[in-house]
Amino acid sequence: MTPSPILKVLSIFKKNNVKSLLIGGQACIIYGAAEFSRDSDFIVLCDRSNLEHLRKALKDLKAGPIYVPDLKEEYLDRGHACHFRCQVKGVEGLRVDVISKLKGCDDFQQLWNRRKKLKLKNNQAIDVIGLGDLVQAKKTQRDKDWLMLKRLVEVDYLQNKNTADQEKIKWWFLESRTPDHLLELVQKYPSVALKCGKLRPLLSLAMAKDSTKFNLELHEEELKERLRDQEYWTPLKKELEILRHESLDQKRKAS
């Protein structure tokens, strides 16, 4: 994890009892899939009490909004993210992004139940989104997210392939995007591969060792997810554009 700045944000969130999970680049670092990130992204419980805690934390960070929309339940509930820039000493210029819903993922409480609890050397506790949920959240339109998704599963496979339980093995079958790893899995767990093939048909190509068709299907699988992400965000982007124009109009009238 990138030191100091992010840790200070986490500490202030904890001090103010903000119920949140670390997501984004810093979560990828914790799972060993990235080396550096200045991202500070959180999914938060969206209720009146928790948002009040969050506002107090942002005040402590001297974090002002940098984009629309405002930090309100109605916007978070619809899937929008709210963006802030910190000015307090030690985290000057650091951006903090919060959201309460992740496309394709379960609601906050279920994500919270599956979270990874991490203790640092200074005994500071961090609540991080679970690996499976992080991978699901990375199925976006962005190239870098697909690279990170692939890396997250690769690292988990390499670290745990000799000690994994059945649920972990099934998850690798359903989420791995590394042909060599899937071929290893197919050879080692053919019966599991058959069962998972009903949910992910391209696994039959891995079993047949047809690398050309497999890579094509892998690409098609990604394109479908990118399209789902585009369809999810299109109406939200339109709403943001309306809010941006309204904000500009209000500033003009005020001046």
Stockholm file with secondary structure:
# STOCKHOLM 1.0

chainA/1-255         MTPSPILKVLSIFKKNNVKSLLIGGQACIIYGAAEFSRDSDFIVLCDRSNLEHLRKALKDLKAGPIYVPDLKEEYLDRGHACHFRCQVKGVEGLRVDVISKLKGCDDFQQLWNRRKKLKLKNNQAIDVIGLGDLVQAKKTQRDKDWLMLKRLVEVDYLQNKNTADQEKIKWWFLESRTPDHLLELVQKYPSVALKCGKLRPLLSLAMAKDSTKFNLELHEEELKERLRDQEYWTPLKKELEILRHESLDQKRKAS
#=GR chainA/1-255 SS CCCTHHHHHHHHHHHTTCCEEEEHHHHHHHTTSCSCCCCCEEEECCSHHHHHHHHHHHHHTTCEECSSSCSCHHHHHTTCEEEEECCSTTSTTCEEEEESCCTTSCCHHHHHHTCEEEECTTCCEEEECCHHHHHHHTCSSCHHHHHHHHHHHHHHHHHHTTTCCHHHHHHHHHHCCCHHHHHHHHHHCHHHHHHHHTTCTTHHHHHTTCHHHHHHHHHHHHHHHHHHHHHHHHHHHHHHHHHHHHHHHHHHHHC
#=GC SS_cons         CCCTHHHHHHHHHHHTTCCEEEEHHHHHHHTTSCSCCCCCEEEECCSHHHHHHHHHHHHHTTCEECSSSCSCHHHHHTTCEEEEECCSTTSTTCEEEEESCCTTSCCHHHHHHTCEEEECTTCCEEEECCHHHHHHHTCSSCHHHHHHHHHHHHHHHHHHTTTCCHHHHHHHHHHCCCHHHHHHHHHHCHHHHHHHHTTCTTHHHHHTTCHHHHHHHHHHHHHHHHHHHHHHHHHHHHHHHHHHHHHHHHHHHHC
//
